[in-house]
Amino acid sequence: MREPLQSRTACGKCAHARAGSESAADSPEYQNARRSNHIETRDSLKNPAFPMARIELHFPEDQYYYSTHLTVRVTDINSANHLANDSMISMISEARARFLFDAGIEDMKDEHTSIIVTDLATTYRAEAYARDQLCFEVGIMDFNKYGGDIIFRITRPTDGALIAMAKSGFVFFDYEAKKVVPMPHAFRAKFPGVNTVG
């Protein structure tokens, strides 16, 4: 079930818990996000309790614009009997596609231009299991000339558990010319409350 773009926290039972830490990828976009304080690392050299660096994701409450529900399938479960990492990434991609469709992305781009993902950072907070219905709250922030960040908060409405947080960087890309292109004005205008960086 999809819920409207205008609804910031349409999942009434979703827990608005704080983000935590697990894993990340290192990239220029990741470093830029670190500098903008949406991604922070916990360095093992500064805190010996952590044997390796971890990240924490922090997103403003007012930047969530959309929510949708997805059910964990039996085929999404790994050998540890919980939701597999690759399956979570697939579910995040599906939630992103639904968000962009409701935002009218198909009406805002020309024949050869669409969005391409530049990076993904995900933190895991709790296990999810087969047949769990998860709520994906989706938002957008940190616009620049070519793209921005799509943010996710994944919860389990039945018990309010925070399952994961994620950030997906994107740019607009001309697939015929094979180059990054400026964000269409119509897309930017769809989100007047989103901040601009750079």
C-alpha positions in Angstrom: 0.0 0.0 0.0 1.4 3.4 -1.0 0.6 6.5 0.8 0.6 10.1 -0.6 3.7 12.2 -1.2 2.3 15.0 0.9 2.2 12.8 4.0 5.4 13.2 6.0 4.8 10.5 8.6 1.9 8.5 7.0 2.8 5.3 8.9 0.9 6.2 12.1 2.3 3.2 14.0 5.9 3.7 12.9 8.4 4.3 15.7 10.3 7.5 15.3 13.4 6.1 17.0 16.9 7.5 16.8 19.3 6.2 14.2 22.2 3.9 15.2 25.2 2.4 13.5 26.5 -0.6 11.5 28.1 -0.2 8.0 29.0 2.2 5.2 30.8 2.8 2.0 33.6 5.3 1.5 33.1 7.7 -1.4 33.3 11.5 -2.2 29.6 11.7 -1.7 30.0 9.9 1.6 32.7 12.3 2.7 30.5 15.3 1.7 27.6 13.8 3.8 30.0 13.4 6.7 30.9 17.0 6.5 27.2 18.0 6.5 26.7 16.0 9.7 24.2 13.5 8.3 26.8 10.8 8.6 29.1 10.5 11.5 31.8 7.9 12.1 32.8 6.4 15.4 36.5 5.9 15.2 38.0 2.9 17.1 41.1 4.9 17.8 39.0 7.4 19.8 36.8 4.7 21.4 38.5 1.4 22.0 35.2 -0.2 22.8 34.5 -0.3 19.0 37.0 -2.6 17.1 36.3 -0.8 13.8 34.8 2.4 12.6 31.0 2.6 12.5 28.6 5.2 11.2 25.5 6.9 12.5 22.8 8.4 10.2 20.9 11.5 11.4 18.0 13.0 9.4 15.7 15.9 10.1 12.1 14.9 10.9 10.6 17.4 8.5 12.3 15.9 5.4 10.2 12.7 5.2 7.6 13.2 2.5 6.3 9.7 1.8 5.7 6.2 3.2 5.0 2.8 1.9 4.7 -0.8 3.3 6.7 -3.8 2.1 6.4 -7.4 3.4 9.5 -9.5 4.0 9.3 -12.6 1.9 10.5 -16.1 2.8 13.0 -15.8 0.0 14.4 -12.6 1.7 15.7 -14.6 4.7 19.3 -15.7 5.0 21.0 -18.5 6.8 20.8 -16.6 10.1 17.0 -16.7 9.7 16.5 -13.0 9.4 16.2 -10.4 6.6 19.3 -10.6 4.4 21.4 -7.5 3.7 20.9 -7.8 -0.1 17.2 -8.2 0.3 17.0 -5.0 2.5 18.9 -3.1 -0.3 16.3 -4.4 -2.8 13.5 -3.3 -0.6 15.1 0.2 -0.2 15.3 0.4 -4.0 11.6 -0.5 -4.3 10.6 2.1 -1.8 12.8 4.7 -3.6 11.1 3.8 -7.0 7.6 4.2 -5.5 8.6 7.6 -4.0 10.0 8.9 -7.2 7.0 7.6 -9.2 4.6 9.4 -6.8 6.8 12.5 -7.1 6.1 12.4 -10.9 9.6 11.7 -12.0 8.4 10.2 -15.2 6.7 13.5 -16.1 9.7 15.6 -15.3 12.5 14.0 -17.4 13.1 13.9 -21.1 13.5 10.8 -23.2 17.1 10.0 -22.2 17.4 11.4 -18.7 16.7 9.7 -15.4 18.1 9.3 -11.9 21.2 7.2 -11.2 22.3 6.2 -7.7 25.8 7.4 -6.7 26.1 5.8 -3.2 24.3 4.0 -0.4 24.9 4.0 3.3 22.8 1.8 5.6 22.7 1.2 9.3 21.0 -1.8 10.9 19.3 -1.6 14.3 17.1 -4.8 14.6 16.4 -8.0 12.9 13.4 -8.5 10.6 11.8 -11.8 9.9 9.7 -13.6 7.2 6.2 -12.1 6.8 7.1 -8.9 8.8 5.4 -5.9 7.3 7.8 -3.0 7.3 7.1 0.7 6.9 9.5 2.6 4.7 9.4 6.4 5.4 11.2 8.1 2.5 12.4 11.7 2.3 14.8 13.9 0.3 17.4 16.5 1.3 20.7 18.2 0.5 19.9 19.2 -3.1 22.8 20.4 -5.3 22.9 21.3 -8.9 22.8 17.7 -10.1 21.0 15.7 -7.4 20.8 15.1 -3.7 20.1 12.5 -1.1 17.1 10.2 -0.6 16.7 9.2 3.0 14.9 6.2 4.6 13.7 5.1 8.0 12.5 1.5 8.1 10.3 0.4 11.0 8.1 -2.5 12.0 4.7 -1.1 12.9 3.6 -4.1 15.0 6.1 -3.4 17.7 7.5 0.0 16.7 11.0 -1.4 16.3 13.5 0.6 14.2 14.9 -1.8 11.7 17.3 0.3 9.7 18.2 3.8 8.4 19.6 4.5 5.0 20.8 7.3 2.7 21.0 7.0 -1.1 22.8 9.7 -3.1 21.6 10.4 -6.6 22.2 12.6 -9.6 20.3 13.1 -12.9 22.0 11.3 -15.7 21.7 11.5 -19.5 21.9 7.8 -20.5 22.4 8.6 -24.2 25.2 11.2 -23.7 26.5 9.2 -20.7 27.0 12.3 -18.5 25.6 13.9 -15.4 23.1 16.7 -16.1 21.5 19.4 -13.9 18.4 18.6 -11.9 15.2 19.5 -13.8 13.5 22.6 -12.3 10.2 20.8 -12.1 11.7 18.2 -9.8 13.3 20.7 -7.5 10.1 22.7 -7.4 8.3 19.7 -6.1 10.2 19.9 -2.8 10.4 23.6 -1.8 11.4 22.8 1.7 14.5 20.8 0.8 17.8 22.4 1.7 20.5 23.1 -0.9 24.2 22.4 -0.4 27.2 23.2 -2.5 
